Amino acid sequence: MLGDPMPDAAVVEAARKGDARALDTLVGAYLPLVYNIVGRALNASAEIDDVVQEVMLQMVRDLRQLRDPDAFRSWLVAIAMRQIRGHWRARRASTAPARVEDIEPADPGADFVDLTIATLGLSEQRREVAEAGRWLDDEDRQLLSLWWLEAAGQLTRTELTAALKPTRSGQVAVLVHRMKARLETARTVVRAVRANPRCSDLSAVCGNWDGRPAPLWRKRIARHVRECPSCSAFQFDLVPAEGLLVGLGLVAIPVTLQAIPFGHLAAGVGAGVGKAAARASAKAGHRAVGRHLLGHKLALSAAGKATVAAVTVLTVVAGVTAVKYADDHRHSGAANNAAAAATAIGTSSSTTAPSTAAASTAAATPSQTTSSPASTIVNTALPVRAAFYYPWYPENFQGNGSHYTPSAGDYSVDDPPTVDRQIQDMQYGGLQAGIVSWWGSGLREDKRMPLLMNEAAKLGFSWSVYYEKEGYGDPSVAEISSDLTYLRKYSDQKAWLHINGLPVIFVYADSADGCGMASRWAQANQNEHYYVVLKVFGGYRSCAQQPQGWHQYESGLDVQAGYSAVASPGFWKYNASTPTVPRDPTQFRQEVTTVAESKAPFQLIVSYNEWGEGTSIESGTLWASASGHGVYMDILHQVFAAYPR
């Protein structure tokens, strides 16, 4: 991390003047950075070792020519990039095919992507980002090697720019934007080719594919993903990569490479003796690392066959995966920033980190150790169809009242049969979840959560909460964090809506909210690890810190491309003389159809039972139907059945 202590300019100056101890300090401090830049750019283990040595030896040899000690870091990164480009040019210029006897057998688990996944304990979407890098071309991998470290906090944009040496102002931002777009596409490709079972049409597309990631095949498979009704779902729920990489440590270097005395070997570079000795030593060490990782994988395979088989069986049930999940995660009550919340996705603290940097990263991420059966959660595949739910009855029937009357009369949410009826009603309408209005611990809505959770667990339904406090004030980071902690009593249960192993929470907002709200939620959720879905506001897409999702709460049709789509039957508040949005079942059917066709990750209905504002789709006396579910629930049932998830 940039905040970690690194040798200062005085150490660089001492090394320039020949201080051997200072030189050793520089090598030890910066070798991991160089190894990670070169490793991610090249990936192949033998190439990585050679180029890393070239970089470090050139650093030692040319250090006396460095005029500004404060620029050492940028200077070293630039050397690394020149060596990478030189390696590519040499490889492309070589036309003679390698002899079979000269090709070293590949070390299982020793390519840099596998090392990254194994040593940093990556899983889920973080693993997908690492694997997606294999599908990029050489130039994009070069840029990825720098941008990855920038996103992780290991490099600055100034250092990245200095290494690339752009020809015009703003060019780096454009290059990064394009590379990130191709990386996101590659992530959907990773998902598609790993799907089990794989799409039959995709299998036909890949009939001549040799199984090795390549840019050409990325384009072909990505085209299929965009056009295939089934595979297009892989484009949803992509947490921004920069959010996934925040705080990620460096991949540890092989111990033998670390032990090479570059300062002493530099003297023999001219004759090639030092370089050859260094290369031989590092290659032997890398083989040892490969063998260690292979043994680790085999051990995991032998020990975990039954578990893997059980999970595999569960993954085929209606797109829902049952997984084990345990830790003392703290609860969230509102939409959170992806840059912080997403650090929870994919890092296992149970993986032993072989370096200080990796160890510190693992310690900051949530525990993923096996839990007791009571901690079993259920992951719901996107898109999710849900309705906003209000548990403040019967009180609000006598209080605010409504222009409409429920078919069930003035019911009570304290009555289990009533809750069961409502859950089954929403399931009839093709909804997977309800979003419960929540105002704080110990309040009326909170006290009704245990019954809602119990009945949902029996009926195979999911709940999340709508964190209302954000819409009527600006709760502090400490207050949000405290609420998230409290909500864990519910969100660790299987009846809570989970996506990618994270409990989902929706957050309300008011018209005055902006990117500052996203920042507060990012800070509060840094150690809470919720899947935060914030309510949109003007300019939300440009916020530096992005949550996992955005949504709108609207009394009519609204589509936030790539995030949410919302439909509502109308709006007539209890104290208004005329409806703001008159009810029209035909119009509602059209809106729901638009929502279903949007393929948005969150397809939402406002609301299931907000009788006071007149947005309810729960059966009412004015729209009762022969099914017993009411006209609006019948429409949901018909449309969502015609447009399956």
C-alpha positions in Angstrom: 0.0 0.0 0.0 1.1 3.6 -0.6 0.8 4.2 3.1 3.2 1.4 4.0 6.8 2.5 4.9 9.1 2.4 1.9 12.7 3.5 1.6 12.9 7.3 1.4 15.0 9.6 -0.8 17.9 9.4 1.7 18.2 5.7 1.2 18.1 6.1 -2.6 20.8 8.7 -2.4 23.0 6.5 -0.2 22.6 3.6 -2.6 23.6 5.9 -5.5 26.8 6.7 -3.7 27.6 3.0 -3.2 26.2 2.1 0.2 25.7 -1.7 -0.2 23.3 -1.9 2.8 21.1 0.9 1.3 21.1 -0.9 -2.1 20.0 -4.1 -0.4 17.2 -2.2 1.3 16.0 -0.8 -2.1 16.1 -4.3 -3.7 14.2 -5.9 -0.9 11.6 -3.2 -0.8 10.9 -2.9 -4.5 11.4 -6.4 -5.8 7.8 -7.5 -4.9 6.4 -4.5 -6.8 8.5 -5.3 -9.9 7.6 -8.9 -9.7 3.9 -8.1 -9.6 4.1 -5.6 -12.6 6.0 -8.0 -14.7 4.0 -11.1 -13.6 0.6 -9.6 -14.5 1.9 -8.3 -17.8 3.5 -11.5 -19.0 1.9 -14.3 -16.9 4.2 -17.1 -18.1 6.5 -18.1 -15.2 9.8 -18.6 -17.1 9.4 -15.2 -18.8 8.5 -13.5 -15.6 11.7 -14.6 -13.9 13.9 -13.5 -16.7 12.4 -10.1 -17.1 12.3 -9.4 -13.4 16.0 -10.1 -13.2 16.7 -7.8 -16.1 14.8 -5.0 -14.4 16.5 -5.4 -11.1 19.9 -5.7 -12.6 19.4 -2.6 -14.7 18.2 -0.8 -11.6 21.4 -1.6 -9.8 23.6 -0.8 -12.8 22.0 2.5 -13.7 21.1 3.8 -10.2 24.0 6.3 -10.3 22.4 8.0 -13.3 19.2 8.8 -11.4 19.3 12.6 -10.9 16.2 12.9 -8.6 16.1 10.4 -5.7 12.4 11.3 -5.1 11.6 10.0 -8.6 13.1 6.5 -7.9 9.8 4.7 -7.8 8.5 6.1 -11.1 11.9 5.5 -12.6 11.9 1.9 -11.6 8.4 1.3 -12.9 9.4 2.8 -16.2 12.4 0.5 -16.4 10.0 -2.5 -15.8 7.7 -1.4 -18.6 10.6 -0.9 -21.1 11.9 -4.4 -20.3 8.4 -5.8 -20.8 8.1 -4.1 -24.2 11.5 -5.3 -25.2 10.7 -8.8 -24.3 7.5 -8.7 -26.4 9.4 -7.3 -29.4 12.0 -10.0 -29.1 9.4 -12.7 -28.9 7.5 -11.4 -31.9 10.6 -11.0 -33.9 11.7 -14.6 -33.4 10.6 -16.7 -36.3 12.4 -19.9 -35.5 10.1 -22.4 -33.8 11.3 -23.8 -30.5 12.7 -27.3 -30.4 10.6 -29.7 -28.4 13.6 -30.6 -26.3 14.1 -26.9 -25.4 10.6 -26.4 -24.1 10.4 -26.8 -20.3 7.2 -28.6 -19.1 4.7 -26.2 -17.6 4.6 -26.1 -13.8 1.0 -26.7 -12.7 -0.3 -23.7 -10.8 2.8 -21.6 -11.5 1.4 -19.1 -14.0 1.0 -15.7 -12.4 -2.8 -15.8 -12.5 -2.9 -19.0 -10.5 -0.2 -17.7 -8.1 -2.4 -14.6 -7.6 -5.5 -16.6 -6.9 -3.7 -19.1 -4.6 -1.5 -16.7 -2.6 -4.1 -14.0 -2.1 -6.9 -16.4 -1.6 -9.1 -14.9 -4.3 -12.6 -16.3 -5.0 -15.9 -15.2 -6.5 -15.6 -11.9 -8.5 -12.0 -11.2 -7.5 -11.0 -14.5 -9.0 -12.9 -13.7 -12.1 -11.0 -10.4 -12.5 -7.7 -12.2 -12.2 -8.7 -14.9 -14.7 -10.1 -12.3 -17.1 -6.6 -10.9 -17.6 -5.6 -14.0 -19.5 -8.1 -13.0 -22.3 -6.4 -9.6 -22.9 -3.8 -8.9 -25.6 -0.2 -8.0 -24.7 -0.8 -4.2 -24.7 -3.9 -4.4 -22.5 -2.1 -6.8 -20.0 0.7 -4.3 -19.8 -1.7 -1.6 -18.8 -3.6 -4.0 -16.5 -0.4 -4.7 -14.7 -0.1 -1.0 -13.7 -3.8 -0.2 -13.3 -4.3 -3.3 -11.0 -1.7 -1.9 -8.7 -3.1 1.6 -8.9 -6.6 0.3 -7.9 -5.1 -1.8 -5.1 -3.3 1.3 -3.7 0.2 0.2 -4.7 0.8 2.8 -7.4 -0.4 6.4 -8.1 -1.9 7.6 -11.4 1.2 9.8 -11.7 3.5 6.8 -11.6 1.3 4.9 -14.0 1.3 7.8 -16.4 5.1 8.2 -16.2 5.6 4.5 -17.0 3.4 4.7 -20.1 4.8 8.0 -21.4 1.7 9.1 -23.2 2.1 11.3 -26.3 -0.8 13.7 -25.4 -2.7 14.9 -22.4 -5.6 12.7 -21.4 -4.4 9.7 -23.4 -3.8 7.5 -20.3 -7.4 8.0 -19.1 -8.7 6.9 -22.5 -6.4 3.9 -22.6 -7.4 2.8 -19.1 -11.1 3.3 -19.9 -10.8 1.1 -23.0 -8.8 -1.6 -21.2 -11.3 -1.7 -18.3 -14.1 -2.2 -20.8 -12.3 -5.2 -22.4 -11.6 -6.5 -18.9 -15.3 -6.4 -18.0 -16.1 -8.2 -21.3 -13.5 -10.8 -20.4 -15.1 -11.3 -17.0 -18.4 -12.3 -18.7 -16.4 -14.7 -21.0 -14.9 -16.3 -17.9 -18.4 -16.8 -16.4 -19.8 -18.2 -19.7 -17.0 -20.8 -20.3 -17.0 -21.9 -16.6 -20.8 -22.3 -16.5 -21.9 -25.8 -15.6 -23.7 -27.0 -17.6 -22.4 -24.8 -20.4 -24.8 -23.3 -22.9 -25.3 -25.7 -25.8 -25.1 -22.9 -28.3 -21.9 -21.7 -26.7 -20.4 -25.1 -27.0 -21.1 -25.0 -30.7 -19.4 -21.6 -31.0 -16.3 -23.0 -29.1 -16.2 -26.2 -31.2 -12.7 -25.3 -32.6 -11.4 -23.6 -29.5 -8.3 -25.2 -28.0 -9.2 -24.1 -24.5 -6.5 -21.4 -24.2 -7.7 -17.9 -23.4 -7.0 -15.5 -26.4 -8.2 -12.1 -27.5 -9.8 -13.5 -30.7 -11.8 -16.0 -28.7 -12.8 -13.4 -26.2 -14.5 -11.4 -29.0 -16.2 -14.5 -30.4 -17.5 -15.7 -27.0 -18.4 -12.2 -25.9 -20.6 -11.8 -29.0 -22.4 -14.9 -28.1 -22.9 -13.8 -24.5 -24.4 -10.5 -25.7 -26.8 -12.2 -28.1 -27.8 -15.3 -26.1 -30.9 -15.0 -23.9 -29.4 -17.4 -21.4 -25.8 -16.3 -21.4 -26.6 -12.6 -21.4 -27.3 -12.9 -17.6 -23.6 -13.2 -17.1 -23.3 -9.5 -17.9 -25.2 -8.5 -14.7 -23.9 -8.2 -11.2 -20.4 -7.2 -12.2 -19.0 -5.3 -9.3 -16.6 -2.6 -10.7 -13.1 -4.1 -10.8 -11.5 -1.2 -9.0 -13.8 -1.8 -6.1 -12.7 -5.5 -6.0 -9.0 -4.6 -6.0 -9.0 -2.0 -3.2 -6.5 -2.9 -0.5 -5.3 -6.1 -2.3 -1.8 -7.1 -1.4 1.1 -8.0 -3.6 1.7 -11.6 -4.8 4.7 -12.9 -2.8 7.9 -13.5 -4.8 9.5 -16.9 -4.9 12.0 -17.2 -2.0 14.9 -18.1 -4.3 14.3 -15.0 -6.5 14.2 -12.9 -3.3 17.5 -14.4 -2.3 19.4 -13.4 -5.4 22.2 -10.9 -4.5 21.4 -8.5 -7.4 23.9 -5.9 -6.0 26.8 -8.4 -6.4 25.6 -10.0 -9.6 25.3 -6.6 -11.3 29.1 -6.4 -11.5 29.1 -9.5 -13.7 26.3 -8.5 -16.1 28.6 -7.4 -18.8 30.0 -10.9 -19.1 26.6 -12.5 -18.7 27.8 -14.6 -15.7 25.6 -12.9 -13.1 22.5 -12.9 -15.3 22.9 -16.6 -16.1 23.4 -17.5 -12.4 20.4 -15.5 -11.3 18.2 -17.0 -14.0 19.2 -20.5 -13.1 18.6 -19.9 -9.4 15.2 -18.3 -9.9 13.9 -21.0 -12.3 14.7 -23.7 -9.8 12.8 -21.8 -7.2 9.8 -21.2 -9.4 9.6 -24.9 -10.1 9.5 -25.5 -6.3 6.7 -23.0 -5.9 4.8 -24.7 -8.7 5.2 -28.1 -7.1 4.0 -26.7 -3.8 0.9 -25.2 -5.3 0.2 -28.5 -7.1 0.5 -30.4 -3.9 -1.8 -27.9 -2.2 -4.4 -28.3 -4.9 -4.3 -32.1 -4.8 -4.7 -32.1 -1.1 -7.7 -29.8 -1.3 -9.2 -32.0 -4.1 -8.8 -35.2 -2.0 -10.2 -33.6 1.1 -13.1 -31.7 -0.4 -14.7 -34.0 -3.0 -17.8 -34.6 -1.0 -18.3 -30.9 -0.3 -17.7 -29.9 -3.9 -20.2 -32.6 -5.0 -22.8 -31.3 -2.6 -22.4 -27.7 -3.7 -22.6 -28.8 -7.3 -25.9 -30.5 -6.8 -27.3 -27.4 -5.1 -26.2 -25.0 -7.9 -28.5 -26.5 -10.4 -31.7 -25.7 -8.5 -33.4 -22.8 -10.2 -30.2 -20.7 -10.3 -29.9 -20.7 -6.5 -26.8 -21.9 -4.8 -26.7 -23.0 -1.2 -23.3 -22.2 0.4 -21.7 -22.1 3.8 -21.0 -18.7 5.3 -19.8 -17.8 8.7 -18.2 -14.8 10.4 -19.1 -11.9 12.6 -19.9 -9.6 9.7 -21.6 -6.5 10.8 -25.1 -5.6 9.5 -25.8 -2.9 6.9 -28.9 -0.7 6.6 -28.3 1.1 3.4 -26.7 1.2 0.0 -22.9 0.9 0.1 -20.0 1.8 -2.0 -18.5 -0.9 -4.1 -15.0 0.3 -3.6 -15.1 -0.7 0.0 -17.9 -3.2 0.2 -16.6 -5.2 -2.7 -13.4 -6.0 -0.8 -15.5 -8.7 0.9 -16.0 -10.5 -2.3 -13.5 -13.2 -3.1 -10.9 -13.0 -0.3 -10.5 -15.9 2.1 -8.7 -15.1 5.3 -8.2 -18.8 5.9 -5.6 -18.9 3.1 -2.1 -18.6 4.4 -0.5 -15.5 2.9 3.2 -16.0 2.3 4.1 -12.3 2.5 3.5 -9.5 4.9 1.5 -7.6 2.3 -0.7 -10.5 1.5 -1.2 -11.3 5.2 -2.3 -7.8 6.0 -4.8 -7.9 3.2 -6.3 -11.2 4.3 -6.6 -9.9 7.8 -8.7 -7.0 6.6 -11.2 -9.1 4.8 -14.1 -11.2 6.1 -13.6 -14.8 7.3 -14.8 -17.4 4.9 -14.3 -20.4 7.2 -16.8 -23.2 7.3 -19.7 -22.4 9.4 -22.3 -24.5 11.3 -25.4 -25.6 9.5 -27.3 -22.7 11.1 -25.2 -20.3 9.0 -26.2 -21.8 5.7 -27.3 -19.0 3.3 -28.9 -19.1 -0.1 -27.5 -17.1 -3.0 -30.1 -15.8 -5.5 -29.0 -15.4 -9.1 -29.6 -12.1 -10.8 -31.9 -10.7 -12.0 -33.9 -10.4 -8.8 -37.6 -9.5 -8.8 -38.8 -7.9 -5.6 -41.4 -5.6 -4.2 -41.2 -3.0 -1.4 -43.0 -4.2 1.7 -44.4 -2.3 4.7 -44.9 -4.0 8.0 -46.7 -1.2 9.8 -50.2 -2.8 9.9 -52.7 -2.8 11.5 -51.5 0.6 13.0 -51.5 2.5 9.8 -55.0 1.4 8.8 -56.3 3.4 11.8 -53.7 6.2 11.5 -53.1 7.5 8.0 -55.7 5.3 6.4 -56.0 4.9 2.6 -58.3 5.7 -0.3 -58.4 1.9 -0.9 -59.4 -1.1 1.1 -57.4 -4.4 1.2 -59.4 -7.5 0.2 -58.2 -9.0 3.5 -59.5 -6.1 5.5 -57.5 -4.3 8.2 -55.1 -7.2 8.7 -52.2 -7.5 11.2 -48.6 -8.3 10.2 -48.3 -9.9 13.7 -50.5 -12.8 12.4 -48.5 -15.7 10.9 -51.2 -16.8 8.5 -51.4 -13.2 7.2 -47.6 -13.2 6.6 -47.8 -16.6 4.9 -50.6 -15.4 2.6 -48.6 -12.3 1.6 -45.4 -14.3 0.9 -47.3 -16.8 -1.2 -49.0 -13.9 -2.9 -45.6 -12.4 -3.9 -44.4 -15.9 -5.0 -47.5 -16.2 -7.2 -46.5 -12.9 -8.8 -43.0 -14.2 -9.7 -41.1 -12.3 -7.0 -38.1 -13.8 -5.2 -37.9 -11.2 -2.4 -39.6 -8.5 -0.4 -37.8 -5.3 0.7 -39.0 -4.4 4.2 -39.2 -0.8 5.4 -36.8 -0.5 8.3 -36.3 2.5 10.5 -34.0 1.3 13.3 -33.4 -1.3 16.0 -36.2 -1.9 18.5 -38.8 0.0 16.5 -42.1 -1.3 15.2 -40.8 -2.6 11.9 -37.8 -4.1 13.4 -39.8 -6.0 16.0 -41.7 -7.7 13.2 -38.6 -9.0 11.4 -38.3 -12.3 13.4 -41.8 -13.4 12.2 -41.2 -12.4 8.7 -37.8 -14.3 8.6 -39.3 -17.4 10.2 -42.2 -17.6 7.7 -40.0 -16.9 4.8 -37.6 -19.7 5.8 -40.5 -22.1 5.8 -41.8 -21.0 2.4 -38.5 -20.5 0.5 -38.7 -16.7 0.2 -36.2 -14.0 0.9 -36.3 -10.6 2.6 -34.0 -7.6 2.5 -34.6 -4.3 4.3 -35.0 -0.7 3.0 -32.8 1.5 5.2 -35.2 4.5 5.5 -33.1 6.7 7.8 -30.9 7.9 4.9 -33.9 9.5 3.3 -34.6 11.7 6.2 -31.2 12.7 7.4 -27.5 12.0 7.0 -26.6 9.2 9.4 -23.0 9.2 10.4 -20.6 6.4 9.4 -20.6 5.2 13.0 -24.4 5.0 13.1 -24.6 3.2 9.8 -21.9 0.8 10.9 -23.8 0.2 14.2 -27.0 -0.5 12.3 -25.2 -2.9 9.9 -23.8 -4.8 12.9 -27.3 -5.0 14.5 -28.9 -6.3 11.3 -26.6 -9.3 11.2 -29.0 -11.0 13.5 -31.3 -11.3 10.5 -28.9 -11.1 7.5 -26.9 -14.1 8.4 -30.1 -16.2 8.1 -31.0 -18.2 4.9 -34.2 -16.2 4.5 -32.2 -13.0 3.9 -31.6 -12.1 0.3 -27.9 -12.9 -0.6 -26.0 -12.3 -3.9 -22.5 -13.7 -4.3 -22.4 -14.6 -0.6 -23.2 -11.0 0.5 -26.5 -10.0 2.3 -28.3 -7.4 0.2 -29.5 -4.1 1.7 -31.4 -1.3 -0.1 -30.9 2.3 1.0 -33.4 5.1 0.5 -32.2 8.7 -0.2 -33.6 12.2 -0.6 -33.2 14.7 -3.4 -30.3 16.5 -1.6 -28.1 13.4 -1.4 -25.1 13.1 -3.6 -21.7 11.3 -3.8 -21.0 12.1 -0.2 -23.7 9.6 0.8 -22.0 6.9 -1.3 -18.7 7.8 0.5 -20.3 7.5 3.9 -21.7 4.1 3.0 -18.4 3.0 1.6 -16.7 3.8 4.9 -19.4 2.2 7.0 -19.5 -0.9 4.9 -15.7 -1.4 4.7 -15.8 -4.1 7.4 -19.5 -5.0 7.2 -19.5 -6.6 3.7 -23.0 -6.1 2.6 -24.3 -6.0 -1.0 -25.4 -2.3 -1.0 -28.0 -1.0 -3.4 -28.3 2.8 -3.1 -31.2 4.9 -4.4 -30.1 7.0 -7.3 -29.6 10.8 -7.3 -28.4 13.2 -9.9 -24.9 12.4 -11.1 -24.8 9.0 -9.3 -22.9 7.3 -12.1 -20.0 9.7 -11.8 -19.3 9.1 -8.1 -15.8 7.9 -7.5 -17.0 5.3 -5.0 -19.7 3.1 -6.4 -21.8 0.6 -4.5 -22.7 -2.9 -5.9 -26.0 -1.6 -7.2 -28.3 1.4 -7.7 -32.1 1.5 -7.8 -34.9 4.0 -8.1 -38.1 4.3 -6.0 -40.7 5.7 -8.3 -44.5 5.8 -8.6 -44.3 5.0 -12.3 -42.1 3.3 -14.9 -38.4 4.0 -14.4 -35.3 2.2 -16.0 -31.8 2.9 -14.8 -29.9 1.1 -17.5 -27.7 -1.6 -16.1 -29.0 -1.2 -12.5 -32.8 -1.3 -12.0 -36.2 -1.2 -13.6 -39.3 -0.2 -11.6 -43.0 -0.3 -12.1 -45.9 0.9 -10.0 -49.7 0.7 -10.3 -50.3 4.3 -9.4 -50.0 6.9 -6.6 -52.8 8.4 -4.4 -51.6 9.5 -1.0 -54.1 9.2 1.8 -54.3 13.0 2.4 -54.6 14.0 -1.3 -58.0 14.8 -2.9 -57.1 13.3 -6.3 -54.6 10.7 -7.4 -51.2 11.9 -8.5 -50.9 8.8 -10.8 -54.3 7.2 -11.5 -54.5 3.4 -11.6 -54.7 1.7 -15.0 -54.2 -2.1 -15.2 -53.4 -1.9 -18.9 -50.7 0.7 -18.3 -49.3 -1.4 -15.5 -49.1 -4.4 -17.7 -47.1 -2.4 -20.3 -44.8 -1.1 -17.5 -44.2 -4.6 -16.1 -43.4 -5.9 -19.6 -40.9 -3.1 -20.0 -39.3 -4.0 -16.7 -39.1 -7.7 -17.6 -37.6 -6.9 -21.0 -35.0 -4.6 -19.5 -33.0 -7.5 -18.1 -32.0 -5.1 -15.3 -30.4 -6.9 -12.3 -33.0 -5.5 -10.0 -36.6 -5.6 -11.3 -38.7 -3.8 -8.6 -42.3 -3.2 -7.8 -43.4 -0.1 -5.9 -45.1 -1.4 -3.8 -46.6 -4.6 -2.4 -48.6 -3.0 0.4 -48.0 0.8 0.8 -51.7 1.5 1.3 -51.2 5.0 2.6 -49.6 6.1 -0.7 -51.9 4.0 -2.8 -49.2 2.1 -4.6 -50.2 -1.4 -3.4 -50.5 -4.4 -5.7 -51.8 -6.5 -2.9 -55.4 -7.5 -3.6 -57.9 -4.7 -2.9 -61.7 -4.5 -3.1 -61.5 -2.4 -6.2 -59.2 -4.8 -8.1 -60.1 -8.2 -6.7 -59.9 -11.1 -9.2 -61.1 -14.7 -9.5 -57.6 -16.0 -8.6 -57.9 -14.4 -5.2 -54.6 -12.5 -5.8 -56.0 -9.4 -7.4 -55.7 -7.9 -10.8 -52.2 -6.5 -10.3 -50.7 -9.7 -8.9 -52.3 -11.6 -11.8 -50.5 -9.2 -14.2 -47.2 -9.9 -12.5 -47.9 -13.6 -12.6 -48.6 -13.6 -16.4 -45.9 -11.2 -17.5 -43.0 -12.6 -15.4 -44.0 -16.1 -16.5 -43.8 -15.0 -20.1 -40.3 -13.5 -19.4 -38.6 -15.9 -17.1 -35.4 -14.8 -15.3 
